[in-house]
């Protein structure tokens, strides 16, 4: 069980051909499928239950998850 479950819309797929290297603990170093800058790479650990197609790998893109609203700190006043 993961601390934050992601909706299916946040599961992204990419071709396995973009994998550059397999790292320790089943992490993969891959060329980013949608790079914002030239040469951008990504490290992630694929979740076995998410995998389906043979020539694609599914990764969970937490940047697509809707952020929790942040609250401003309330002013603390000292009572005399």
C-alpha positions in Angstrom: 0.0 0.0 0.0 1.3 3.4 -0.9 0.9 6.5 1.3 -0.6 8.5 -1.6 -2.7 6.6 -4.1 -2.9 8.3 -7.5 -5.9 8.3 -9.9 -5.4 6.5 -13.2 -5.0 9.9 -15.0 -1.6 10.2 -13.2 -0.3 6.9 -14.6 1.8 7.7 -17.6 3.2 5.3 -20.1 6.4 5.4 -22.2 8.2 3.0 -24.5 10.8 0.7 -22.7 13.3 1.9 -25.3 13.9 5.1 -23.4 15.4 3.2 -20.5 19.1 4.2 -20.1 20.0 2.1 -17.1 18.6 -0.1 -14.4 19.6 1.1 -10.9 19.6 -0.4 -7.4 16.3 -1.3 -5.8 14.6 -1.7 -9.2 14.8 2.0 -10.0 15.1 3.0 -13.7 17.0 5.9 -15.2 15.2 6.9 -18.4 15.2 9.7 -20.9 12.2 11.9 -20.1 9.4 11.3 -22.6 8.3 14.9 -22.6 11.5 16.9 -21.7 11.2 20.5 -20.8 15.0 21.0 -21.3 17.3 19.1 -23.6 18.7 15.9 -22.1 16.2 15.8 -19.2 16.1 12.4 -17.4 13.9 10.8 -14.8 14.4 8.2 -12.1 11.4 6.1 -10.9 10.6 2.7 -9.6 7.8 1.1 -11.7 4.9 -0.6 -9.7 4.4 -4.2 -10.8 0.6 -3.9 -10.6 0.5 -1.0 -13.0 2.4 -2.8 -15.8 0.3 -4.1 -18.7 1.7 -3.8 -22.2 4.9 -5.7 -23.1 6.8 -2.8 -24.9 5.6 0.0 -22.5 6.3 0.9 -18.9 3.8 2.7 -16.7 5.1 5.2 -14.2 3.2 7.2 -11.6 3.6 10.9 -12.2 3.0 12.6 -8.9 3.4 16.1 -10.5 -0.1 15.5 -12.1 -1.8 15.0 -8.8 -4.0 17.9 -7.6 -2.2 19.6 -4.7 -3.7 19.8 -1.3 -4.6 23.4 -0.4 -2.2 25.1 1.8 -3.3 27.3 4.7 -1.6 30.5 5.8 -0.2 30.6 9.3 -2.5 32.3 11.7 -1.1 35.3 13.6 -0.3 34.3 17.2 -1.0 37.0 19.7 0.3 37.1 23.2 -2.2 37.8 25.9 -1.0 39.9 28.8 
